[in-house]
Amino acid sequence: MIRSYLFVLRRRMLFIICFTAVLAPIAFLAIQSRTPEYRSDAVIEVGTGTVAEQIIGQQRSYEEPERRVSTEANAVTSRPVAALAARELGLSSSAGEELLGRVQARTRPGTNYIDVTGTGPTPESARQLTTAFTDAYLEYRRGLQQADLQTLERDLVEQRRDAEASLAALPATESTARDRAVLVDRIENAVRLVEAVRLRSSLGATGIEQLAEPSTPTQPANALAPSFAAVLAALAAGLLAVALAFLIDLFRDGLRTEAEAEHVIGVPVIATVPRARRRASGSTQSPSAARRLRLGLVRVCGGALPRRVMIVGAPGEEDSRDVAALLAVAFRDSALRVLVFADPSVDPAAPGALLPAPQGERMVLSGDVVVQESREPGVWCGPLTSTDVEVGLFDHPAAALVLEEASRHFENVVILADSELGVEPGSVRPLVDAAVLVCRRSAQPARRLRRMAEELNEGGRGVDALVVTKMVPSLVRPLSRTPAEVPTAGDEWPASPHQGLPSTVPPGDRRA
C-alpha cells in the first residue's frame, strides 16, 4: 500500500511541484496581508468572601476558592458587563455581543488572579477595550455589593427596631433583667453593624482590585517573521498539492499495482511491459518483455500456446498496438509463422509488425483478404477492417472461414480488436482461443476496465489474461526495423523460417 502511494507521488511529482510553486507565493501574501491583531492585558485580583462574611461573620456552605475565581472570570465576559463596556466606549448596548468575541478572561491556576485580554486592529483600540471591560467589571461588582449592603442594612435596622419594641414591652422588674440585658446587647450590636455597613458602603470597597493596568501592545500578536511565513506557506502549499494529487488519483480510480488489476479484473497479469518510447524510426521494446509475454500466455493457457489470440486495448490506449506487435515477435522468435490482423497505420513510428513492407510478398485468403509481409522479418500483417482498396477481415462475409484458412498457413494469428476502430471485441471473442486485455497502470479507471471484462464475459468466455504497461525512463533495444533497415527493391531479405510461404498475389498487386 505504501508503495502504491509512493507511486502516485512519483507519477504526479511534476503536478505537485508546479502547484506548490504557484500556490506558495499566494499563501505567503495571504499570511503577510492578514489584519494585524494587537492584544492588551490586565490583571484582576478577586477576594474569596462575601459582604455578609466580612461584616457580620455570617457563614455559608464551603466553596472552593478556584471555583469562586472561575465564576468571577465568567462574570468578566458576561452580557451585563459587555453592555456596561459598550456604554463606556460610546457604543450601543447591542454592540456588547460583538465586543465579547474580542475579550477573554482566564484564571491563573492556584491563585486569585484573572487575566483579562482584549484584542483590536490597533494598539490603542486593544487597550481601550481591555480598560472598558475591567472598569465595567469593577462597576458591575460594585453595584452588586451596594445592593447587598442596602439589603443588609435594612435587615439590621429591622432587627434593631424589633429589639427596641421588645425592650419597651418588658416591665422593669428583677425577673426581666436578663431579657432586658439581652435585648440591649442586640440593639447595640445592630447599631454597630449598621454603622459598619454604612461605612463600607461609603468607602465603596469591593474586595476586588486591579493589580495591573491594561498594557499598550507594540507588536501584533499574529505577526510572523518573513522566513517563518515563507516556510509555512511552502509547507501548506505542498500539503495541499499532495492532497489534491491523491484526490485526483482517487476520483480517477486508477489501478496502482498489478495486484489491484488482478483483483478488479479477476484474471492474472501475465506480464508488465515497459511502454514504448517513440522515435521517428519506430517503437522500441525489450526482448525480455516479449519473452515474459509469451511465457505468461503459455502459463494461463495450460502450458500450450494459443493459435488465435485477441489483443483488446482499454479505451484510449495506444499501447495495445505495441503489445500485439510484441506478441507477434515473441511467436516469431519461437520459430512460428505469425499473422497479425490490425488496421493499417499511417504513423511511421508504429510497430514494424503492423506496417506492410515495401515490395513484400503477398497472399490472398478466401479470395478477398490480402495479407503480406510486414516490416518485421518473419511476421505477416493483414487488414482488420476494409479500406478503399482492401477488404478487411471483419468486413468479409465469412470471417471465420478466413481465420480457418489463415490457421492453415500460419501457426499463430494475432487479432488487434479495438472498439474505437469499429471492431467490437465481444464479436471477435468466439473466434479466438485467448483474449488479452491491455491497460496502462494508474491511467485507466478500474470501473471502466471491469465493465469491459463484463461485456466480454457476456459473449461466452471473457478475458483470459491481463497485460499492464508502464513508462520507463530509458530507451531499450528496438525489436522493429528502422526504415533504413527495410530492404528496398532488389535487396534480399535475411533467411527466416517463413520463406517459402505460398504467394498468390505478385508483389505490387493490390486487390479490393
C-alpha positions as CSV (number, residue, x, y, z in Angstrom):
1,M,0.0,0.0,0.0
2,I,2.8,2.4,0.8
3,R,4.5,1.6,-2.5
4,S,1.2,2.5,-4.2
5,Y,1.1,5.9,-2.6
6,L,4.7,6.5,-3.4
7,F,4.0,5.6,-7.0
8,V,1.2,8.2,-7.1
9,L,3.6,10.8,-5.7
10,R,6.3,9.9,-8.3
11,R,3.8,9.9,-11.1
12,R,2.3,13.3,-10.1
13,M,5.6,14.9,-8.9
14,L,5.5,17.5,-11.7
15,F,2.0,18.5,-10.8
16,I,2.9,18.7,-7.1
17,I,5.9,20.9,-7.9
18,C,4.1,23.2,-10.2
19,F,1.1,23.6,-8.0
20,T,3.3,24.2,-4.9
21,A,5.3,26.8,-6.9
22,V,2.1,28.7,-7.9
23,L,0.3,28.4,-4.6
24,A,3.2,29.1,-2.2
25,P,3.6,32.8,-3.1
26,I,-0.2,33.3,-2.9
27,A,-0.2,31.7,0.6
28,F,2.7,33.8,1.6
29,L,1.0,37.0,0.6
30,A,-2.2,35.9,2.3
31,I,-0.3,35.3,5.5
32,Q,1.5,38.6,5.4
33,S,-1.6,40.6,4.4
34,R,-3.7,39.5,7.4
35,T,-5.3,42.2,9.5
36,P,-2.9,42.8,12.5
37,E,-4.2,41.8,15.9
38,Y,-2.9,43.6,19.0
39,R,-3.5,42.3,22.5
40,S,-3.7,44.3,25.7
41,D,-3.6,42.5,29.1
42,A,-4.8,43.5,32.6
43,V,-4.8,41.6,35.9
44,I,-7.6,41.5,38.4
45,E,-7.4,40.0,42.0
46,V,-10.7,38.8,43.5
47,G,-11.5,38.1,47.1
48,T,-13.0,34.8,48.4
49,G,-15.5,36.2,50.9
50,T,-18.9,37.8,50.7
51,V,-20.1,41.1,52.3
52,A,-22.0,39.2,55.0
53,E,-19.0,37.1,55.8
54,Q,-16.7,40.1,56.0
55,I,-19.0,42.4,58.1
56,I,-21.2,40.2,60.3
57,G,-19.3,36.9,60.1
58,Q,-22.2,35.0,58.6
59,Q,-21.1,31.6,57.4
60,R,-22.3,29.8,54.4
61,S,-21.6,26.5,52.7
62,Y,-17.9,25.9,51.8
63,E,-17.0,26.8,48.2
64,E,-13.5,26.1,46.7
65,P,-11.6,29.3,46.0
66,E,-10.7,28.1,42.5
67,R,-14.4,27.7,41.7
68,R,-15.2,31.2,43.0
69,V,-12.4,32.7,40.9
70,S,-13.6,30.8,37.9
71,T,-17.1,32.2,38.5
72,E,-15.8,35.7,38.6
73,A,-13.8,35.1,35.4
74,N,-17.1,34.2,33.7
75,A,-18.6,37.3,35.1
76,V,-16.0,39.4,33.3
77,T,-17.3,38.3,30.0
78,S,-21.0,38.3,30.9
79,R,-23.6,40.2,28.9
80,P,-24.2,42.8,31.7
81,V,-20.5,43.6,31.8
82,A,-20.4,43.8,28.0
83,A,-23.3,46.2,28.0
84,L,-21.5,48.5,30.5
85,A,-18.3,48.3,28.5
86,A,-20.1,49.2,25.3
87,R,-21.7,52.2,27.0
88,E,-18.3,53.3,28.3
89,L,-16.9,53.1,24.7
90,G,-19.8,55.2,23.5
91,L,-21.5,52.3,21.6
92,S,-25.0,51.0,21.8
93,S,-25.8,48.2,24.2
94,S,-26.4,45.8,21.3
95,A,-22.7,46.1,20.4
96,G,-21.8,44.3,23.5
97,E,-22.3,40.9,21.8
98,E,-19.7,41.8,19.2
99,L,-17.2,43.0,21.9
100,L,-17.5,39.7,23.7
101,G,-15.8,38.0,20.8
102,R,-12.7,40.2,21.3
103,V,-12.2,39.7,25.0
104,Q,-11.0,36.7,27.0
105,A,-10.8,36.2,30.8
106,R,-8.6,33.4,32.1
107,T,-7.8,32.3,35.6
108,R,-4.3,31.6,36.8
109,P,-4.1,28.2,38.4
110,G,-3.6,28.2,42.2
111,T,-4.1,32.0,42.5
112,N,-7.0,34.5,42.8
113,Y,-5.8,36.3,39.7
114,I,-7.8,36.8,36.5
115,D,-6.1,37.8,33.2
116,V,-8.2,40.0,31.0
117,T,-7.1,40.2,27.4
118,G,-8.6,42.5,24.8
119,T,-7.8,42.4,21.0
120,G,-8.1,45.1,18.4
121,P,-6.7,46.1,15.0
122,T,-4.6,48.9,16.6
123,P,-2.7,49.1,19.9
124,E,-5.0,51.9,21.2
125,S,-8.2,50.1,20.4
126,A,-6.9,46.9,22.2
127,R,-6.0,48.9,25.3
128,Q,-9.3,50.8,25.3
129,L,-11.3,47.6,25.0
130,T,-9.4,46.0,27.9
131,T,-9.8,49.1,30.0
132,A,-13.5,49.3,29.3
133,F,-14.1,45.7,30.3
134,T,-12.1,45.9,33.5
135,D,-13.8,49.1,34.6
136,A,-17.2,47.7,33.6
137,Y,-16.5,44.6,35.7
138,L,-15.4,46.6,38.7
139,E,-18.5,48.8,38.3
140,Y,-20.7,45.7,37.9
141,R,-19.3,44.2,41.1
142,R,-19.6,47.5,43.0
143,G,-23.2,47.7,42.0
144,L,-23.9,44.2,43.2
145,Q,-22.1,44.9,46.5
146,Q,-24.1,48.1,47.1
147,A,-27.3,46.2,46.6
148,D,-26.1,43.6,49.1
149,L,-25.1,46.3,51.6
150,Q,-28.5,48.1,51.3
151,T,-30.3,44.8,51.9
152,L,-28.1,44.0,54.9
153,E,-28.7,47.5,56.3
154,R,-32.4,47.1,56.0
155,D,-32.3,43.8,57.8
156,L,-30.2,45.2,60.6
157,V,-32.5,48.2,61.1
158,E,-35.5,45.9,61.3
159,Q,-33.7,43.8,63.9
160,R,-32.9,46.9,65.9
161,R,-36.5,48.1,65.8
162,D,-37.8,44.7,66.8
163,A,-35.4,44.6,69.7
164,E,-36.3,48.1,70.8
165,A,-40.0,47.3,70.7
166,S,-39.5,44.1,72.7
167,L,-37.4,46.1,75.2
168,A,-40.1,48.7,75.6
169,A,-42.7,46.0,76.2
170,L,-40.8,44.3,79.1
171,P,-41.6,45.6,82.6
172,A,-38.6,46.9,84.6
173,T,-38.5,44.1,87.2
174,E,-35.8,41.9,88.5
175,S,-37.3,38.9,86.8
176,T,-36.9,40.5,83.3
177,A,-33.5,42.0,83.9
178,R,-31.7,39.2,82.0
179,D,-34.0,39.5,79.0
180,R,-33.7,43.3,79.0
181,A,-29.9,42.9,79.0
182,V,-30.0,40.6,76.0
183,L,-32.3,43.0,74.1
184,V,-30.0,45.9,74.9
185,D,-27.0,43.9,73.6
186,R,-28.9,43.1,70.5
187,I,-29.8,46.7,69.9
188,E,-26.2,47.9,70.5
189,N,-24.8,45.2,68.1
190,A,-27.4,46.1,65.4
191,V,-26.4,49.8,65.7
192,R,-22.7,48.9,65.5
193,L,-23.3,46.7,62.4
194,V,-25.4,49.3,60.7
195,E,-22.6,51.8,61.2
196,A,-20.1,49.3,59.7
197,V,-22.3,48.7,56.7
198,R,-22.8,52.4,56.1
199,L,-19.0,52.9,56.4
200,R,-18.3,50.1,54.0
201,S,-20.9,51.5,51.6
202,S,-19.3,54.9,51.7
203,L,-15.9,53.6,51.1
204,G,-17.0,51.6,48.0
205,A,-14.5,48.8,48.7
206,T,-15.5,45.5,46.9
207,G,-12.6,43.2,47.7
208,I,-11.7,43.2,44.0
209,E,-8.6,45.0,42.9
210,Q,-7.0,45.7,39.6
211,L,-3.4,44.7,40.0
212,A,-2.1,45.7,36.6
213,E,-3.3,48.4,34.3
214,P,-4.1,47.5,30.7
215,S,-0.9,47.3,28.7
216,T,-0.3,49.1,25.4
217,P,1.0,46.5,22.8
218,T,3.8,47.3,20.5
219,Q,3.8,44.3,18.1
220,P,0.8,42.5,16.6
221,A,0.2,39.2,18.3
222,N,-0.4,37.4,15.0
223,A,2.8,38.8,13.3
224,L,5.1,36.2,11.7
225,A,8.7,36.5,10.7
226,P,9.0,36.6,6.9
227,S,11.2,33.5,6.9
228,F,8.8,31.5,9.1
229,A,5.9,32.7,7.0
230,A,7.6,31.6,3.8
231,V,8.3,28.1,5.3
232,L,4.7,27.9,6.5
233,A,3.3,28.9,3.1
234,A,5.5,26.4,1.3
235,L,4.5,23.7,3.7
236,A,0.8,24.4,3.4
237,A,1.0,24.6,-0.4
238,G,2.9,21.4,-0.6
239,L,0.5,19.5,1.6
240,L,-2.5,20.9,-0.4
241,A,-0.8,19.8,-3.6
242,V,-0.1,16.3,-2.3
243,A,-3.7,16.0,-1.1
244,L,-5.0,17.2,-4.4
245,A,-2.8,14.7,-6.2
246,F,-4.2,11.9,-4.1
247,L,-7.8,13.2,-4.6
248,I,-7.3,13.2,-8.4
249,D,-6.0,9.7,-8.3
250,L,-8.9,8.6,-6.1
251,F,-11.5,10.0,-8.5
252,R,-9.8,8.6,-11.5
253,D,-9.7,5.3,-9.6
254,G,-6.6,4.1,-11.5
255,L,-5.1,0.7,-10.9
256,R,-1.9,1.4,-9.0
257,T,-0.5,-2.1,-8.8
258,E,-0.6,-5.4,-10.6
259,A,-2.3,-7.0,-7.6
260,E,-5.1,-4.4,-7.8
261,A,-5.5,-5.1,-11.5
262,E,-5.8,-8.9,-10.9
263,H,-8.3,-8.2,-8.1
264,V,-10.5,-5.9,-10.2
265,I,-10.5,-7.8,-13.5
266,G,-10.3,-11.3,-11.9
267,V,-7.6,-12.6,-14.3
268,P,-3.9,-12.9,-13.8
269,V,-1.3,-10.4,-15.0
270,I,0.9,-12.3,-17.3
271,A,3.4,-9.5,-17.9
272,T,4.3,-6.0,-17.1
273,V,5.5,-4.4,-20.3
274,P,7.5,-1.2,-20.5
275,R,5.7,1.4,-22.6
276,A,7.3,2.0,-25.9
277,R,9.2,5.2,-26.3
278,R,8.5,6.6,-29.8
279,R,11.2,7.5,-32.2
280,A,10.9,8.7,-35.8
281,S,12.1,5.3,-36.8
282,G,9.5,3.3,-34.9
283,S,8.8,1.9,-31.4
284,T,11.3,0.3,-29.2
285,Q,10.7,-2.6,-26.8
286,S,12.7,-5.0,-24.8
287,P,13.4,-8.6,-25.9
288,S,12.8,-9.8,-22.3
289,A,9.4,-8.2,-22.4
290,A,8.5,-10.3,-25.4
291,R,9.7,-13.4,-23.7
292,R,7.7,-12.7,-20.5
293,L,4.6,-12.1,-22.5
294,R,4.9,-15.4,-24.4
295,L,5.7,-17.4,-21.2
296,G,2.8,-15.8,-19.3
297,L,0.4,-16.6,-22.1
298,V,1.6,-20.2,-22.1
299,R,1.0,-20.4,-18.3
300,V,-2.6,-19.2,-18.4
301,C,-3.5,-21.4,-21.4
302,G,-2.5,-24.6,-19.7
303,G,1.1,-25.0,-21.0
304,A,0.3,-24.6,-24.7
305,L,0.5,-21.5,-27.0
306,P,-3.0,-20.5,-28.2
307,R,-3.2,-20.4,-32.0
308,R,-5.5,-17.4,-32.1
309,V,-5.0,-14.5,-29.7
310,M,-7.1,-11.4,-29.4
311,I,-5.5,-8.2,-28.0
312,V,-8.0,-5.8,-26.6
313,G,-6.9,-2.3,-25.6
314,A,-8.7,-0.2,-22.9
315,P,-10.4,2.9,-24.3
316,G,-7.8,5.5,-25.4
317,E,-4.9,3.0,-25.0
318,E,-2.3,3.1,-27.8
319,D,-0.2,0.5,-26.0
320,S,-2.3,-2.3,-27.3
321,R,-0.7,-1.9,-30.8
322,D,2.8,-2.3,-29.2
323,V,1.6,-5.4,-27.2
324,A,0.2,-7.0,-30.3
325,A,3.4,-6.4,-32.2
326,L,5.4,-7.6,-29.2
327,L,3.4,-10.8,-29.0
328,A,3.9,-11.4,-32.8
329,V,7.6,-11.0,-32.3
330,A,7.6,-13.4,-29.4
331,F,5.8,-16.0,-31.5
332,R,8.3,-15.4,-34.4
333,D,11.2,-15.9,-32.0
334,S,9.8,-19.3,-31.3
335,A,10.2,-20.2,-35.0
336,L,6.5,-19.9,-35.6
337,R,4.7,-18.4,-38.5
338,V,2.7,-15.4,-37.3
339,L,-0.1,-13.3,-38.9
340,V,-1.3,-10.1,-37.3
341,F,-4.7,-8.6,-38.2
342,A,-4.8,-4.9,-37.4
343,D,-5.9,-1.7,-39.1
344,P,-3.1,-0.3,-41.2
345,S,-1.4,2.7,-39.6
346,V,-0.1,5.7,-41.4
347,D,2.1,6.5,-38.5
348,P,5.8,5.9,-39.4
349,A,6.5,5.3,-35.8
350,A,4.0,2.4,-35.5
351,P,5.4,-1.0,-34.6
352,G,7.0,-2.7,-37.7
353,A,4.9,-5.8,-37.3
354,L,1.8,-3.7,-38.1
355,L,3.3,-2.0,-41.2
356,P,3.5,-3.7,-44.6
357,A,6.9,-4.0,-46.1
358,P,7.5,-2.3,-49.4
359,Q,7.8,-4.9,-52.2
360,G,6.9,-7.7,-49.6
361,E,5.3,-10.9,-50.6
362,R,1.6,-11.2,-50.6
363,M,-1.1,-13.8,-50.4
364,V,-4.9,-13.9,-50.6
365,L,-7.1,-15.6,-48.1
366,S,-10.6,-16.8,-49.1
367,G,-10.2,-14.9,-52.4
368,D,-10.6,-11.4,-50.9
369,V,-8.4,-10.7,-47.9
370,V,-4.9,-9.8,-48.8
371,V,-2.1,-10.3,-46.3
372,Q,1.6,-9.5,-46.8
373,E,4.9,-9.5,-45.1
374,S,5.4,-6.7,-42.6
375,R,8.5,-4.7,-41.9
376,E,9.3,-7.1,-39.0
377,P,11.0,-10.0,-40.7
378,G,9.1,-13.2,-40.4
379,V,5.8,-11.5,-39.4
380,W,2.9,-11.1,-41.8
381,C,0.1,-8.5,-41.4
382,G,-3.4,-8.1,-42.8
383,P,-6.2,-5.5,-42.5
384,L,-8.8,-5.9,-39.8
385,T,-11.3,-3.6,-41.4
386,S,-11.8,-2.6,-45.0
387,T,-10.1,0.4,-46.7
388,D,-10.7,1.9,-50.1
389,V,-8.5,-0.8,-51.8
390,E,-8.5,-3.7,-49.4
391,V,-11.1,-6.0,-47.8
392,G,-10.7,-6.3,-44.0
393,L,-11.2,-9.5,-42.0
394,F,-14.4,-8.4,-40.3
395,D,-15.9,-6.9,-43.4
396,H,-15.6,-10.3,-45.1
397,P,-18.9,-12.2,-45.2
398,A,-17.2,-15.3,-43.8
399,A,-14.6,-14.1,-41.3
400,A,-14.5,-17.5,-39.6
401,L,-13.5,-19.1,-42.9
402,V,-10.8,-16.5,-43.4
403,L,-9.4,-17.3,-40.0
404,E,-9.5,-21.1,-40.7
405,E,-7.5,-20.6,-43.9
406,A,-5.1,-18.3,-42.1
407,S,-4.6,-21.0,-39.5
408,R,-3.6,-23.5,-42.2
409,H,-0.8,-21.2,-43.4
410,F,0.2,-19.6,-40.1
411,E,0.8,-21.3,-36.7
412,N,-0.3,-18.2,-34.8
413,V,-2.8,-15.4,-35.6
414,V,-2.9,-12.2,-33.5
415,I,-6.0,-10.0,-33.8
416,L,-5.9,-6.4,-32.5
417,A,-9.5,-5.7,-31.7
418,D,-10.3,-2.0,-30.9
419,S,-13.8,-0.8,-30.3
420,E,-12.7,2.8,-31.3
421,L,-11.9,1.4,-34.8
422,G,-15.3,-0.1,-35.3
423,V,-14.5,-3.7,-34.1
424,E,-16.5,-5.0,-31.1
425,P,-14.3,-7.3,-29.0
426,G,-17.3,-9.2,-28.0
427,S,-18.0,-10.3,-31.6
428,V,-14.3,-11.4,-32.0
429,R,-14.1,-13.5,-28.8
430,P,-15.9,-16.6,-30.1
431,L,-13.3,-16.8,-33.0
432,V,-10.1,-16.8,-30.9
433,D,-8.6,-19.1,-28.3
434,A,-7.4,-16.5,-25.8
435,A,-8.2,-12.8,-25.1
436,V,-5.7,-10.4,-23.5
437,L,-6.7,-7.1,-22.1
438,V,-4.1,-4.3,-22.2
439,C,-4.2,-1.4,-19.7
440,R,-1.8,1.2,-18.5
441,R,-1.0,1.3,-14.8
442,S,-2.7,4.2,-13.0
443,A,-4.2,5.5,-16.2
444,Q,-7.5,3.7,-16.7
445,P,-10.4,3.9,-14.2
446,A,-11.0,0.5,-12.6
447,R,-14.7,0.7,-13.2
448,R,-14.2,1.1,-17.0
449,L,-11.9,-2.0,-17.2
450,R,-14.3,-4.0,-15.1
451,R,-17.1,-3.1,-17.4
452,M,-15.0,-4.1,-20.5
453,A,-14.3,-7.5,-18.9
454,E,-18.1,-8.0,-18.1
455,E,-19.0,-7.2,-21.7
456,L,-16.6,-9.8,-23.0
457,N,-17.9,-12.3,-20.4
458,E,-21.5,-11.8,-21.8
459,G,-20.5,-13.3,-25.1
460,G,-19.1,-16.5,-23.5
461,R,-15.5,-16.8,-22.4
462,G,-14.2,-13.5,-21.2
463,V,-10.7,-12.1,-20.7
464,D,-8.0,-14.8,-20.1
465,A,-5.1,-12.6,-19.2
466,L,-4.1,-9.0,-18.4
467,V,-1.0,-7.1,-19.6
468,V,-0.1,-4.0,-17.7
469,T,2.1,-1.3,-19.4
470,K,4.2,1.2,-17.5
471,M,6.6,4.0,-18.5
472,V,10.3,3.5,-18.1
473,P,12.8,6.4,-18.2
474,S,15.3,4.9,-20.6
475,L,15.1,3.5,-24.1
476,V,15.8,-0.1,-24.8
477,R,17.0,-2.0,-27.8
478,P,14.5,-1.9,-30.7
479,L,12.9,-5.0,-32.0
480,S,11.5,-3.5,-35.2
481,R,13.5,-2.5,-38.2
482,T,14.1,1.2,-38.9
483,P,13.2,2.5,-42.4
484,A,17.0,2.4,-43.2
485,E,16.9,-1.3,-42.5
486,V,13.9,-2.1,-44.6
487,P,15.0,-3.8,-47.8
488,T,14.2,-2.0,-51.0
489,A,13.5,-3.4,-54.4
490,G,16.4,-5.7,-55.5
491,D,17.6,-6.4,-51.9
492,E,17.3,-9.8,-50.4
493,W,15.5,-10.5,-47.0
494,P,17.5,-12.4,-44.5
495,A,16.8,-16.1,-44.3
496,S,13.9,-16.9,-42.0
497,P,11.7,-19.8,-41.2
498,H,8.8,-18.1,-43.0
499,Q,10.4,-18.0,-46.5
500,G,8.6,-20.3,-48.9
501,L,5.1,-19.3,-47.8
502,P,2.7,-19.5,-50.8
503,S,2.1,-16.2,-52.5
504,T,-0.9,-15.9,-54.7
505,V,-0.5,-12.2,-55.5
506,P,2.6,-10.9,-57.2
507,P,4.5,-8.1,-55.4
508,G,2.9,-4.7,-56.0
509,D,-0.5,-6.1,-57.0
510,R,-3.4,-5.0,-54.7
511,R,-6.9,-6.4,-54.8
512,A,-10.0,-4.8,-53.4
